[in-house]
Amino acid sequence: MADRTTGYPSVDKPWLKYYTEEQINAELPKYKIIDYLERQNKGYSSVQRCKLR
């Protein structure tokens, strides 16, 4: 029986059935979301920046 479950979602990971193998094994970003947002919004210097860190 290949479909046996342990009853522990952290072990069984039932949410993975909605993703392809490619999506599951995709490389994750190596930077924080705040760094991404800062890089994407460099051209908007007229907007006052708040301290987010």
Contacts in CASP RR format, 6 or more apart in sequence:
PFRMAT RR
TARGET T0000
AUTHOR 0000-0000-0000
METHOD contacts of the structure
MODEL  1
MADRTTGYPSVDKPWLKYYTEEQINAELPKYKIIDYLERQNKGYSSVQRC
KLR
5 12 0 8 1.000
5 14 0 8 1.000
6 12 0 8 1.000
16 24 0 8 1.000
29 36 0 8 1.000
34 52 0 8 1.000
34 53 0 8 1.000
41 47 0 8 1.000
END
